[in-house]
Amino acid sequence: MPEGDTLARTAAGLRPYLVGRTITAASASAPGPRAERLVGSTVTAVEAAGKNLLIRFDNGLEVRTHLRMTGSWHRYRPGEAWRRPRSRARLVLEVPGAVAVCFDAPTVELFEQRSEALHPSLSQLGPDLLKDPFDAEEAIRRLRLPERAGVPIAVVLLDQRALAGIGNEVKNETLWVARRSPWTPVAQVPDDELRRMIDIAREQLRIGATTGRRPRHIYDTAGRPCPRCGTLIRVVEQAGDLPRLTYWCPTCQPDARNAG
């Protein structure tokens, strides 16, 4: 699943070709939004919000896409051959000089901008790790909510309602750098360590947004030596709203459940 830095780069790539330009044609696959409502409007903004891509228009409408594991945005010149079949296009936006195509995204929505504050997903997002200024205190407050106290830190880091932008790779790398067991309940992680994890994740996402490549130490390296201590990296599926693979070093990130 794309992480916040991927969406930031996607927004940055689309922005120069869409913002300030008028939609000359628009279409969406069924089931999907009535994209024809966008024709004649001018794009005013293309932004990333956590793992969401938002496109705003001067007629008060807004498009939200969430790519999950399958989706991607492409940009083409008018008449240029597409790299994927047209049947996989979920949304097509045409402006003078460019065609923006969203392929395979499971979520494509069109709604009134004024309702964004009430949107069931966007309104619940925690502080965006790539936004400046970043509200670290609000992030800590959300991480400390009573319902998260007993939840493993690896699961909470993926909760977009606590922090927006972290995906599975950054989760794994953050916990390895911080030397914290993925199964530690949030209540057992001190505030200063939570702040350090937030800083680690922010730095990884900033590097990814700037260069397109994040620092990678243990993600997707099960069975290989830990680059810090040489212990073989392990992997297991860790339950959450959506189970994810967790990679960890048993020596650098000892599991308190096995202590004693």
N, C-alpha and C positions, 0 to 999 in steps of 0.2 A: 504494500500500500504506500503511495507517495507520502512523504513527510512534509512538514511545513516549508522546508527549504526548496523542495521540488516545486511546490505551488508558487512560492515567491519568484522562482526563476521563470515559471510558466507565465505568470502575470507580467513580469518584466519583459518577456519576449513578445507578448501580444500587445502590450500597452502602446508602443510607438506606431503600430499599424491600425489600431482601433480608436484610440481616444481622439476626440475631435472630428471624427468622420461619421458620415451619415449612413445608416443601414439601407442598402438598396434592395436587398433580398434576404429573406430569412426562412428557414424551414426546420422542422423537428420531426423525428420519427415518432410513430405511435407505439405505446402511449407516451405522450409528451406535451409540452406547453404549446399554446397557440403563438408560435413564433412570429406569425405574420403581423402581430400587434407591434412588433419592433420596427417594421419598415417605415422609413421616414424620420425615425428618431436619430439622435446623435449620441454616440458613446461619450460619457463624461468621466468614467473611471473604470479601471481594471485592477482589482486588488485581490490579494490572498488574505484569508482570515482562517488561521490554523490550516486545516487540510481542505478548506473550501476555496473555490475561485468565484469571485463576484464580479459581474459586469453591470454597470449602472448606465442608465439612459436618461436623456433630458425630458422624456415624457413621464418620468416618475416610476418607470418599471425597472426591474432588476432581475438578472439571471444568476442563479446559483448552480454550480456543478460540484459534485463530489466524485472523485475518480475511483476511489477504492483500489482494488487490485488490477482492474482491467482498463480503466479509462485513460485517455490522453487528449491533449489539445495539439492540433497541427495548424500551421499557417502556410498558405500557398499563394502564388501569384495567380491572377485570373487566367484560366485555361490550362494551368499546370496540372499534370497527372497526380492524383492522390496516391499516397503510399498504402492506403487501406481501401477495401471495397466500400462503395457508397452505401451499401446496405448496413454497414456498421456505424454510420454517422448518426449520432443522436441529435446534434444541433449544428446548423450551418449558418454562419453570419457573413454576409458579403458587404463590403464597403469598397469605395473606389480604390483600386490598386491592391486589394488583398481579400483573401477568403480565409476565415477562421473556422475550423471544423473540430468539434468535440466527438471523438470516437469512443464507443463502448462504455461510456460512463453510466453507472446504474442510477445516478441521481442527476436530473436536469429539471430545474424549477424556474418558473417565471412568476414574480409576485410584485406587489407594490412596495417601493422602497420604504414608505412610511410604516409598513408593518414589520420591518426588520427587527425592531425591538421586541416584537412578540413572536418571532419565528421560533418554532419548537427546537431547532438545533442551534441557530446562530445566537439566539438570546441566552443560551445556556453556556456558551463557550467561556472557558477560563482565560486569563491573560495570555496573549499571543507572545510566544517566546521570541519572535523576530521583530516585534514592534518596539519602537522607542518613543517616549519613555516606557519602560517595562515596570509594571506594578508588582514588585516582589512581595510586598506585604499582603496584597490581595491573593497572590498565589499561595503563600503560606497559610493564610486563613482558610482557603478552600481545601488545601491538603489536610488541614487539621479538623475538618468537619467531623462530628462524632461518627457518622455512618462510614467514614473511611478509616477509623482508628485501627481496626483489626484486619484491614485489607493489605495484602502483600504490596510492598513498595513498587515492584515491577508492574503490577496490575494498575496501581493508581497513576503511575507515570504515563500510562496510555489513556487515561480518562481525560477526554478533551474538555470536560466540564471543570477540571482542576487546572490543567495547563493545556493550551492549544498549540499543536504543532509537532509533538513528539510521536514518532512511530516506533515500530519494533526495533529497527536497527539502532536508533539513537538511545532507546531505552536500555538495550543490552550494553552498548558502549559506555553510557553514563554510569551504570552500576559497576562495571568493571573498573573504570577510572577511579570511582569513589570507593572501591574495595568493599562494597556492600552486598550482602546476600540478597538475591531477588525475592526471597520468601520472608524477609523481615517485615513485620507489621508496621504500618506508618507510625503508630503511636510510639514505637521503640526507636525511631530515627530522630535525633535531636534537631532543633531548628537550624543550627549552624550547618549541619550536614545537608539538610534539605536545601538550604541556600546554595551550598556548594554544588549539589546535583543540578539545581536550576542553572547555575553559571556554566557548568560543564555542557549541559544540553544546549544552552543558548549559543555557546561558542561553536559547538559542532554544527548547529543549524546555520549560523552565520557563515562559517567556512563553506558549507554546502551551497548556500545561496549565492556566494560570491564566485566559487570555483567550479561548482558542479560535482565536487568530490569531497565526501566527509572523511575525517580520520577513522580508520577501521583497524581494530586490534583483535577482537574475538568473534565478531558477528560472522556466522556462516563458516566457522572453523572447527566444528566438533571433531574431536579426535586428534587435533593438532596441538603442539605445545603452546602453553600460555607464553606470550612474548615477555612477560615479566618474571615468571618463576619456573617455567618449563613443565608444569603440571598439565596433563591433557585436558583440553576444554571439553566440557560436557554440554549436552543439550537435552531439553525435555519440553513437552507441551505444557504450558502453564495456563490454568483456567482463568477466565475473566468473562466479560460480556461476549468477546470473541477470543477463543483460545489462540495463543501465540507461542512460537518457539522461543524459549529462553536459553541463551548460551551463558555459561559462567565457568569460572575457575574455582574448583573446590578448595584450593589453598588460599588464593587471594580474597575469595569471597566466601568464607566459611559459613555454613548454614547452622544457625543457632539451634535448630530442631534436633541436630545430631550431637549437640554438646553434651558432655558428661557421660 
